[in-house]
Amino acid sequence: MTDAEAHAELLRLRGSIDNLDSALVHLLAERFKVTQRVGELKAEHGFPPADPSREQRQIERLRALAQDARLDPEFAEKFLNFIVREVVRHHERIAAERQQD
């Protein structure tokens, strides 16, 4: 492969990465729209913002999916934990806002 061919391939691969990043952002936005509604339901009914048993089941499920997809399960777990922390933070904020009303 020549340098010019390698450069062209690099640009093509980076374009694919950019497309995947866009898809990830849109998927995360949709996920957070749904979790927003979950937070509202929890606040309306006095449910706690966090559900550790569900979170643990989700981690186990995601680790298995990652392994099947040949993705590092440790990375997948860290990624999910980051998302869950953010979701719980949103749910806590929603609950606090409901208490002020």
N, CA and C atoms as an extended XYZ file, in Angstrom:
303
Properties=species:S:1:pos:R:3:atomname:S:1:resname:S:1:resid:I:1 pbc="F F F"
N         0.852       -1.178        0.000 N   MET     1
C         0.000        0.000        0.000 CA  MET     1
C         0.896        1.239        0.000 C   MET     1
N         0.593        2.147       -0.866 N   THR     2
C         1.365        3.384       -0.936 CA  THR     2
C         0.913        4.329        0.181 C   THR     2
N         1.712        5.368        0.418 N   ASP     3
C         1.339        6.370        1.418 CA  ASP     3
C         0.020        7.034        1.041 C   ASP     3
N        -0.165        7.312       -0.244 N   ALA     4
C        -1.404        7.956       -0.697 CA  ALA     4
C        -2.605        7.035       -0.457 C   ALA     4
N        -2.446        5.748       -0.711 N   GLU     5
C        -3.528        4.788       -0.472 CA  GLU     5
C        -3.816        4.662        1.028 C   GLU     5
N        -2.748        4.658        1.817 N   ALA     6
C        -2.916        4.578        3.268 CA  ALA     6
C        -3.647        5.815        3.789 C   ALA     6
N        -3.300        6.969        3.245 N   HIS     7
C        -3.969        8.208        3.657 CA  HIS     7
C        -5.451        8.163        3.277 C   HIS     7
N        -5.747        7.697        2.085 N   ALA     8
C        -7.142        7.590        1.642 CA  ALA     8
C        -7.914        6.619        2.536 C   ALA     8
N        -7.284        5.509        2.875 N   GLU     9
C        -7.929        4.539        3.764 CA  GLU     9
C        -8.153        5.134        5.147 C   GLU     9
N        -7.182        5.887        5.644 N   LEU    10
C        -7.319        6.554        6.934 CA  LEU    10
C        -8.507        7.509        6.924 C   LEU    10
N        -8.653        8.276        5.861 N   LEU    11
C        -9.783        9.203        5.749 CA  LEU    11
C       -11.109        8.450        5.713 C   LEU    11
N       -11.148        7.340        4.996 N   ARG    12
C       -12.369        6.535        4.906 CA  ARG    12
C       -12.731        5.984        6.284 C   ARG    12
N       -11.744        5.450        6.983 N   LEU    13
C       -11.986        4.896        8.317 CA  LEU    13
C       -12.438        5.978        9.293 C   LEU    13
N       -11.813        7.131        9.218 N   ARG    14
C       -12.211        8.236       10.102 CA  ARG    14
C       -13.640        8.692        9.800 C   ARG    14
N       -14.027        8.663        8.537 N   GLY    15
C       -15.408        8.985        8.179 CA  GLY    15
C       -16.384        8.006        8.809 C   GLY    15
N       -16.006        6.739        8.812 N   SER    16
C       -16.848        5.729        9.464 CA  SER    16
C       -16.931        5.977       10.965 C   SER    16
N       -15.820        6.315       11.571 N   ILE    17
C       -15.810        6.624       13.003 CA  ILE    17
C       -16.712        7.816       13.291 C   ILE    17
N       -16.627        8.845       12.460 N   ASP    18
C       -17.476       10.024       12.650 CA  ASP    18
C       -18.956        9.657       12.567 C   ASP    18
N       -19.314        8.796       11.615 N   ASN    19
C       -20.705        8.353       11.479 CA  ASN    19
C       -21.149        7.573       12.716 C   ASN    19
N       -20.293        6.698       13.195 N   LEU    20
C       -20.616        5.925       14.393 CA  LEU    20
C       -20.757        6.829       15.611 C   LEU    20
N       -19.885        7.814       15.741 N   ASP    21
C       -19.992        8.765       16.856 CA  ASP    21
C       -21.323        9.504       16.800 C   ASP    21
N       -21.734        9.897       15.611 N   SER    22
C       -23.028       10.571       15.463 CA  SER    22
C       -24.169        9.657       15.898 C   SER    22
N       -24.113        8.408       15.483 N   ALA    23
C       -25.152        7.447       15.864 CA  ALA    23
C       -25.175        7.260       17.378 C   ALA    23
N       -24.001        7.167       18.004 N   LEU    24
C       -23.932        7.016       19.453 CA  LEU    24
C       -24.566        8.203       20.172 C   LEU    24
N       -24.282        9.391       19.708 N   VAL    25
C       -24.858       10.590       20.333 CA  VAL    25
C       -26.378       10.568       20.223 C   VAL    25
N       -26.887       10.210       19.059 N   HIS    26
C       -28.342       10.167       18.869 CA  HIS    26
C       -28.973        9.065       19.720 C   HIS    26
N       -28.323        7.914       19.820 N   LEU    27
C       -28.832        6.836       20.664 CA  LEU    27
C       -28.837        7.242       22.135 C   LEU    27
N       -27.769        7.893       22.579 N   LEU    28
C       -27.727        8.358       23.965 CA  LEU    28
C       -28.816        9.395       24.232 C   LEU    28
N       -29.048       10.279       23.274 N   ALA    29
C       -30.107       11.285       23.438 CA  ALA    29
C       -31.466       10.604       23.589 C   ALA    29
N       -31.737        9.592       22.780 N   GLU    30
C       -32.998        8.862       22.881 CA  GLU    30
C       -33.093        8.132       24.213 C   GLU    30
N       -31.990        7.538       24.639 N   ARG    31
C       -31.973        6.822       25.920 CA  ARG    31
C       -32.290        7.787       27.059 C   ARG    31
N       -31.704        8.975       27.032 N   PHE    32
C       -31.941        9.930       28.106 CA  PHE    32
C       -33.352       10.505       28.063 C   PHE    32
N       -33.972       10.555       26.895 N   LYS    33
C       -35.386       10.964       26.834 CA  LYS    33
C       -36.248        9.966       27.584 C   LYS    33
N       -35.952        8.685       27.402 N   VAL    34
C       -36.721        7.642       28.084 CA  VAL    34
C       -36.435        7.671       29.581 C   VAL    34
N       -35.165        7.794       29.960 N   THR    35
C       -34.841        7.799       31.387 CA  THR    35
C       -35.385        9.060       32.075 C   THR    35
N       -35.560       10.122       31.322 N   GLN    36
C       -36.190       11.336       31.871 CA  GLN    36
C       -37.606       11.003       32.326 C   GLN    36
N       -38.330       10.292       31.485 N   ARG    37
C       -39.702        9.904       31.834 CA  ARG    37
C       -39.709        8.939       33.017 C   ARG    37
N       -38.737        8.029       33.055 N   VAL    38
C       -38.607        7.115       34.196 CA  VAL    38
C       -38.423        7.928       35.476 C   VAL    38
N       -37.567        8.932       35.427 N   GLY    39
C       -37.336        9.787       36.590 CA  GLY    39
C       -38.598       10.508       37.029 C   GLY    39
N       -39.384       10.958       36.068 N   GLU    40
C       -40.643       11.631       36.392 CA  GLU    40
C       -41.611       10.670       37.075 C   GLU    40
N       -41.724        9.449       36.542 N   LEU    41
C       -42.596        8.448       37.155 CA  LEU    41
C       -42.137        8.098       38.565 C   LEU    41
N       -40.840        7.929       38.735 N   LYS    42
C       -40.309        7.622       40.068 CA  LYS    42
C       -40.646        8.747       41.039 C   LYS    42
N       -40.439        9.981       40.620 N   ALA    43
C       -40.710       11.121       41.496 CA  ALA    43
C       -42.198       11.220       41.825 C   ALA    43
N       -43.051       11.005       40.834 N   GLU    44
C       -44.501       11.090       41.052 CA  GLU    44
C       -44.985       10.075       42.077 C   GLU    44
N       -44.342        8.912       42.095 N   HIS    45
C       -44.814        7.823       42.950 CA  HIS    45
C       -43.918        7.562       44.159 C   HIS    45
N       -42.958        8.457       44.380 N   GLY    46
C       -42.107        8.349       45.555 CA  GLY    46
C       -41.114        7.198       45.512 C   GLY    46
N       -40.806        6.714       44.321 N   PHE    47
C       -39.804        5.654       44.194 CA  PHE    47
C       -38.412        6.267       44.298 C   PHE    47
N       -37.453        5.516       44.793 N   PRO    48
C       -36.093        6.066       44.916 CA  PRO    48
C       -35.458        6.318       43.544 C   PRO    48
N       -34.592        7.318       43.452 N   PRO    49
C       -33.943        7.636       42.174 CA  PRO    49
C       -33.079        6.504       41.626 C   PRO    49
N       -32.483        5.724       42.508 N   ALA    50
C       -31.603        4.632       42.081 CA  ALA    50
C       -32.258        3.292       42.377 C   ALA    50
N       -31.939        2.307       41.567 N   ASP    51
C       -32.430        0.938       41.749 CA  ASP    51
C       -31.230        0.002       41.614 C   ASP    51
N       -30.481       -0.171       42.710 N   PRO    52
C       -29.235       -0.941       42.631 CA  PRO    52
C       -29.387       -2.361       42.088 C   PRO    52
N       -30.499       -3.030       42.391 N   SER    53
C       -30.645       -4.400       41.880 CA  SER    53
C       -30.822       -4.394       40.364 C   SER    53
N       -31.591       -3.442       39.837 N   ARG    54
C       -31.727       -3.345       38.374 CA  ARG    54
C       -30.387       -2.970       37.751 C   ARG    54
N       -29.688       -2.039       38.375 N   GLU    55
C       -28.390       -1.624       37.839 CA  GLU    55
C       -27.437       -2.812       37.763 C   GLU    55
N       -27.441       -3.660       38.786 N   GLN    56
C       -26.565       -4.831       38.780 CA  GLN    56
C       -26.963       -5.796       37.664 C   GLN    56
N       -28.265       -5.998       37.486 N   ARG    57
C       -28.721       -6.878       36.393 CA  ARG    57
C       -28.308       -6.310       35.041 C   ARG    57
N       -28.407       -5.005       34.895 N   GLN    58
C       -28.020       -4.365       33.634 CA  GLN    58
C       -26.521       -4.516       33.379 C   GLN    58
N       -25.728       -4.374       34.416 N   ILE    59
C       -24.275       -4.539       34.270 CA  ILE    59
C       -23.960       -5.955       33.809 C   ILE    59
N       -24.586       -6.938       34.455 N   GLU    60
C       -24.345       -8.331       34.070 CA  GLU    60
C       -24.767       -8.576       32.622 C   GLU    60
N       -25.921       -8.028       32.257 N   ARG    61
C       -26.421       -8.195       30.887 CA  ARG    61
C       -25.492       -7.530       29.882 C   ARG    61
N       -25.054       -6.320       30.193 N   LEU    62
C       -24.181       -5.591       29.275 CA  LEU    62
C       -22.813       -6.257       29.146 C   LEU    62
N       -22.305       -6.781       30.245 N   ARG    63
C       -21.020       -7.488       30.176 CA  ARG    63
C       -21.136       -8.703       29.254 C   ARG    63
N       -22.249       -9.430       29.352 N   ALA    64
C       -22.444      -10.596       28.487 CA  ALA    64
C       -22.561      -10.165       27.022 C   ALA    64
N       -23.315       -9.105       26.781 N   LEU    65
C       -23.429       -8.588       25.412 CA  LEU    65
C       -22.069       -8.162       24.878 C   LEU    65
N       -21.306       -7.485       25.715 N   ALA    66
C       -19.975       -7.029       25.292 CA  ALA    66
C       -19.097       -8.220       24.938 C   ALA    66
N       -19.125       -9.221       25.779 N   GLN    67
C       -18.295      -10.397       25.515 CA  GLN    67
C       -18.699      -11.046       24.193 C   GLN    67
N       -20.001      -11.170       23.951 N   ASP    68
C       -20.480      -11.741       22.685 CA  ASP    68
C       -20.040      -10.908       21.490 C   ASP    68
N       -19.965       -9.589       21.695 N   ALA    69
C       -19.584       -8.677       20.618 CA  ALA    69
C       -18.072       -8.483       20.517 C   ALA    69
N       -17.330       -9.184       21.353 N   ARG    70
C       -15.865       -9.068       21.404 CA  ARG    70
C       -15.415       -7.654       21.793 C   ARG    70
N       -16.177       -7.090       22.738 N   LEU    71
C       -15.833       -5.805       23.326 CA  LEU    71
C       -15.416       -6.080       24.762 C   LEU    71
N       -14.427       -5.385       25.236 N   ASP    72
C       -13.945       -5.580       26.595 CA  ASP    72
C       -15.084       -5.363       27.595 C   ASP    72
N       -15.479       -6.407       28.351 N   PRO    73
C       -16.560       -6.253       29.326 CA  PRO    73
C       -16.273       -5.211       30.394 C   PRO    73
N       -15.000       -5.045       30.762 N   GLU    74
C       -14.642       -4.015       31.743 CA  GLU    74
C       -14.974       -2.629       31.198 C   GLU    74
N       -14.647       -2.400       29.947 N   PHE    75
C       -14.969       -1.120       29.315 CA  PHE    75
C       -16.481       -0.918       29.275 C   PHE    75
N       -17.206       -1.948       28.875 N   ALA    76
C       -18.662       -1.849       28.795 CA  ALA    76
C       -19.261       -1.516       30.158 C   ALA    76
N       -18.737       -2.153       31.202 N   GLU    77
C       -19.239       -1.886       32.546 CA  GLU    77
C       -18.941       -0.445       32.967 C   GLU    77
N       -17.744        0.032       32.694 N   LYS    78
C       -17.401        1.421       33.023 CA  LYS    78
C       -18.312        2.393       32.284 C   LYS    78
N       -18.576        2.098       31.033 N   PHE    79
C       -19.447        2.949       30.222 CA  PHE    79
C       -20.856        2.980       30.805 C   PHE    79
N       -21.395        1.804       31.134 N   LEU    80
C       -22.735        1.752       31.711 CA  LEU    80
C       -22.771        2.446       33.061 C   LEU    80
N       -21.759        2.240       33.887 N   ASN    81
C       -21.726        2.906       35.194 CA  ASN    81
C       -21.739        4.424       35.039 C   ASN    81
N       -21.018        4.922       34.065 N   PHE    82
C       -21.017        6.363       33.810 CA  PHE    82
C       -22.430        6.841       33.450 C   PHE    82
N       -23.084        6.113       32.571 N   ILE    83
C       -24.442        6.480       32.155 CA  ILE    83
C       -25.402        6.409       33.336 C   ILE    83
N       -25.315        5.329       34.099 N   VAL    84
C       -26.218        5.155       35.242 CA  VAL    84
C       -26.024        6.280       36.260 C   VAL    84
N       -24.793        6.639       36.538 N   ARG    85
C       -24.549        7.754       37.484 CA  ARG    85
C       -25.220        9.033       36.988 C   ARG    85
N       -25.123        9.285       35.704 N   GLU    86
C       -25.748       10.482       35.141 CA  GLU    86
C       -27.271       10.401       35.222 C   GLU    86
N       -27.830        9.247       34.927 N   VAL    87
C       -29.278        9.056       35.008 CA  VAL    87
C       -29.760        9.250       36.444 C   VAL    87
N       -29.069        8.644       37.396 N   VAL    88
C       -29.463        8.782       38.801 CA  VAL    88
C       -29.377       10.252       39.227 C   VAL    88
N       -28.360       10.944       38.782 N   ARG    89
C       -28.239       12.377       39.089 CA  ARG    89
C       -29.451       13.129       38.558 C   ARG    89
N       -29.874       12.808       37.340 N   HIS    90
C       -31.064       13.450       36.766 CA  HIS    90
C       -32.308       13.103       37.586 C   HIS    90
N       -32.425       11.828       37.981 N   HIS    91
C       -33.589       11.410       38.761 CA  HIS    91
C       -33.616       12.099       40.119 C   HIS    91
N       -32.464       12.273       40.728 N   GLU    92
C       -32.397       12.996       42.004 CA  GLU    92
C       -32.834       14.444       41.821 C   GLU    92
N       -32.416       15.052       40.728 N   ARG    93
C       -32.811       16.437       40.455 CA  ARG    93
C       -34.321       16.537       40.234 C   ARG    93
N       -34.875       15.605       39.482 N   ILE    94
C       -36.321       15.605       39.234 CA  ILE    94
C       -37.079       15.454       40.551 C   ILE    94
N       -36.628       14.520       41.395 N   ALA    95
C       -37.288       14.294       42.691 CA  ALA    95
C       -37.202       15.551       43.560 C   ALA    95
N       -36.053       16.199       43.576 N   ALA    96
C       -35.886       17.424       44.377 CA  ALA    96
C       -36.805       18.526       43.870 C   ALA    96
N       -36.917       18.644       42.548 N   GLU    97
C       -37.804       19.658       41.972 CA  GLU    97
C       -39.256       19.384       42.325 C   GLU    97
N       -39.648       18.104       42.345 N   ARG    98
C       -41.032       17.739       42.711 CA  ARG    98
C       -41.321       18.095       44.161 C   ARG    98
N       -40.312       17.920       45.024 N   GLN    99
C       -40.513       18.222       46.445 CA  GLN    99
C       -40.680       19.722       46.671 C   GLN    99
N       -40.088       20.538       45.794 N   GLN   100
C       -40.195       21.989       45.942 CA  GLN   100
C       -41.561       22.498       45.488 C   GLN   100
N       -42.204       21.739       44.596 N   ASP   101
C       -43.524       22.190       44.076 CA  ASP   101
C       -44.621       22.050       45.092 C   ASP   101
